[in-house]
Amino acid sequence: MRKIIVSNMITLDGFYEGKDHSLDSLFEFFHPDYHKDESMDKYNLDLLIASDFLLFSGKESFLGFKSFWQNYYSQPNTSEVRIQISKRMNLINKIVVSDKIETTDLGEWQNTEIIRISELEIKLAEIKNQVGKNLLILGGRTLWNSLMDYELIDELHIMIFPLLAYEGVPLLTSKKKVYLKLIDTQTWKGSGNVIVRYTVLYKKDIKQKSKIKTL
């Protein structure tokens, strides 16, 4: 059975984007010692390699990723880790969750399919029940908050950046009450980032564990 894994960044005070829905404003006061840090890129490359599917939250997110990454590997002065991310994104199976996108928008990005919102819960549950590698969401805050409501998210990998936004877009919008169990934490020399990894458990999971203990 596959897992759905989320990899997302967050500021120390809990924001996903700046007040203008841009990441750029968040990094205005990013410490200069960390400007060349690639820890999040390297971490996400490992997640991509360990996954069969990459999920995108809506048309704009997909087109933004496509525009940035499709031919990134051929650009001059590109870091090795970003070359590998670009190549992996071209090869991996991609799913766009959107009612607005059409097949003509997909262009030449390989191995891409569209799932409409009305089909989301059933189709992703079917893919999860198959044997294979994980399904990965990079960013995609709107999508994975919705999937939390459907009880489909298995792990949250949250990269905490050494930033204070003070205002902006909060990471969490789902009102679903869940149990989080810490899997691991990780830091990197020369980086101010901290990754925290949690297993997401729902009431049904806890009840099942309780039944097993009483047998």
For each residue, the residues with C-beta under 8 A, 3 or more apart:
1: 128 129 130 131
2: 52 53 127 128 129 130 131 132 133 134 135
3: 128 134 135 154 155
4: 55 124 128 134 135 136 137 144 147 152 153 154 155
5: 47 51 134 135 136 137 154 155 157
6: 137 140 144 153 155 156 157
7: 43 44 47 136 137 138 139 157 159
8: 16 137 138 139 140 141 144 156 157 158 159 171
9: 16 40 139 158 159 160 161
10: 14 15 16 158 159 160 161 171
11: 14 15 26 160 161 163 164 165 168
12: 160 161 162 163 164
13: 164 165 166
14: 10 11 170 171 172
15: 10 11 18 26 165 167 168 169 170 171
16: 8 9 10 141 168 169 170 171
17: 21 22 23 26 168 169
18: 15 21 22 23 24 25 26 165 167 168 169
19: 25 165 167 168 169
20: 25
21: 17 18 169
22: 17 18 25 26
23: 17 18 26 27
24: 18 27 28
25: 18 19 20 22 28 165 168
26: 11 15 17 18 22 23 30 161 163 165 168
27: 23 24 30 163
28: 24 25
29: 163 164
30: 26 27 34 35 161 162 163
31: 34 162 192
32: 35
33: 190 192
34: 30 31 37 162 190 191 192 193
35: 30 32
36:
37: 34 40 188 190 191 192 193
38: 41 42 79 81
39: 42 43 159 188 191 193
40: 9 37 43 44 159 193
41: 38 44 45 79 81 82 85
42: 38 39 45 46 81
43: 7 39 40 46 47 157 159 186 195
44: 7 40 41 47 48 85 138
45: 41 42 48 49 81 84 85 88
46: 42 43 49 50
47: 5 7 43 44 50 51 134 136 138 157
48: 44 45 51 54 85 88 89 92 136
49: 45 46 88
50: 46 47 133 134 136
51: 5 47 48 54 92 133 134 135 136
52: 2 92 93 132 133 134 135
53: 2 92 93 94 95 127 134 135 136
54: 48 51 89 92 93 94 95 135 136 137 138
55: 4 94 95 97 135 136 137 140 143
56: 61 62 65 94 95 96 97 98 140 143
57: 61 97 137 139 140 141 142 143 144
58: 61 62 96 97 98 100 101 142 143
59: 62 63 96 98 100 101 105
60: 63 64
61: 56 57 58 64 65 139 140
62: 56 58 59 65 66 94 96 98 101 105
63: 59 60 66 67 105
64: 60 61 67 68
65: 56 61 62 68 69 89 138
66: 62 63 69 70 107 109
67: 63 64 70
68: 64 65 72
69: 65 66 72 85 86 89 90
70: 66 67 86 89 90 107 108 109
71: 74 75 86
72: 68 69 75 78 82 83 85 86
73: 78 82 83 86 87 90
74: 71
75: 71 72 78
76:
77:
78: 72 73 75 82 83
79: 38 41 82 83
80: 83 84
81: 38 41 42 45 84 85
82: 41 72 73 78 79 85 86
83: 72 73 78 79 80 86 87
84: 45 80 81 87 88
85: 41 44 45 48 69 72 81 82 88 89
86: 69 70 71 72 73 82 83 89 90
87: 73 83 84 90 91
88: 45 48 49 84 85 91 92
89: 48 54 65 69 70 85 86 92 94
90: 69 70 73 86 87 109 110
91: 87 88 110 111
92: 48 51 52 53 54 88 89 111
93: 52 53 54 111 112 113
94: 53 54 55 56 62 89 109 111 112 113
95: 53 54 55 56 112 113 114 115 135
96: 56 58 59 62 101 106 112 113 114 115
97: 55 56 57 58 115 116 117 120 143
98: 56 58 59 62 101 114 116 117
99: 116 117
100: 58 59
101: 58 59 62 96 98 105 106 114
102: 105 114
103: 106 114
104:
105: 59 62 63 101 102
106: 96 101 103 109 112 114
107: 66 70
108: 70
109: 66 70 90 94 106 112
110: 90 91
111: 91 92 93 94
112: 93 94 95 96 106 109
113: 93 94 95 96
114: 95 96 98 101 102 103 106
115: 95 96 97 119 120 123 124
116: 97 98 99 119 120
117: 97 98 99 120
118:
119: 115 116 122 123
120: 97 115 116 117 123 124 146 147 150
121: 124 125 150 152
122: 119 125 126
123: 115 119 120 126 127
124: 4 115 120 121 127 128 135 147 150 152
125: 121 122 128 129 150 152
126: 122 123 129 130
127: 2 53 123 124 130 135
128: 1 2 3 4 124 125 135 152
129: 1 2 125 126
130: 1 2 126 127
131: 1 2
132: 2 52
133: 2 50 51 52
134: 2 3 4 5 47 50 51 52 53
135: 2 3 4 5 51 52 53 54 55 95 124 127 128
136: 4 5 7 47 48 50 51 53 54 55
137: 4 5 6 7 8 54 55 57 140 143 144 147
138: 7 8 44 47 54 65
139: 7 8 9 57 61
140: 6 8 55 56 57 61 137 143 144
141: 8 16 57 144 145 169 171 173
142: 57 58 145 146 173
143: 55 56 57 58 97 137 140 146 147
144: 4 6 8 57 137 140 141 147 148 153
145: 141 142 148 149 172 173 174
146: 120 142 143 149 150 174
147: 4 120 124 137 143 144 150 152 153
148: 144 145 151 152 153 174 176 178 200
149: 145 146 174 175 176
150: 120 121 124 125 146 147
151: 148 176 202 204
152: 4 121 124 125 128 147 148
153: 4 6 144 147 148 156 200
154: 3 4 5 199 200
155: 3 4 5 6 183 197 198 199 200
156: 6 8 153 180 197 198 200
157: 5 6 7 8 43 47 195 196 197 198
158: 8 9 10 171 195 196 197 198
159: 7 8 9 10 39 40 43 193 194 195
160: 9 10 11 12 193 194 195 196
161: 9 10 11 12 26 30 192 193
162: 12 30 31 34 192 193
163: 11 12 26 27 29 30
164: 11 12 13 29
165: 11 13 15 18 19 25 26 168
166: 13
167: 15 18 19
168: 11 15 16 17 18 19 25 26 165
169: 15 16 17 18 19 21 141
170: 14 15 16 173
171: 8 10 14 15 16 141 158
172: 14 145
173: 141 142 145 170
174: 145 146 148 149
175: 149
176: 148 149 151 202
177: 203
178: 148 200 201 202
179: 200 201 202 205 206
180: 156 198 199 200 201
181: 198 199 201
182: 185 196 197 198
183: 155 197 198 199
184: 195 196 197
185: 182 194 195 196 197
186: 43 194 195 197
187: 191 193 194 195
188: 37 39 191 193
189:
190: 33 34 37
191: 34 37 39 187 188
192: 31 33 34 37 161 162
193: 34 37 39 40 159 160 161 162 187 188
194: 159 160 185 186 187
195: 43 157 158 159 160 184 185 186 187
196: 157 158 160 182 184 185
197: 155 156 157 158 182 183 184 185 186
198: 155 156 157 158 180 181 182 183
199: 154 155 180 181 183
200: 148 153 154 155 156 178 179 180
201: 178 179 180 181 205 206
202: 151 176 178 179 205 206
203: 177 206 207
204: 151 207 208
205: 179 201 202 208 209
206: 179 201 202 203 209 210
207: 203 204 210 211
208: 204 205 211 212
209: 205 206 212 213
210: 206 207 213 214
211: 207 208 214 215
212: 208 209 215
213: 209 210
214: 210 211
215: 211 212
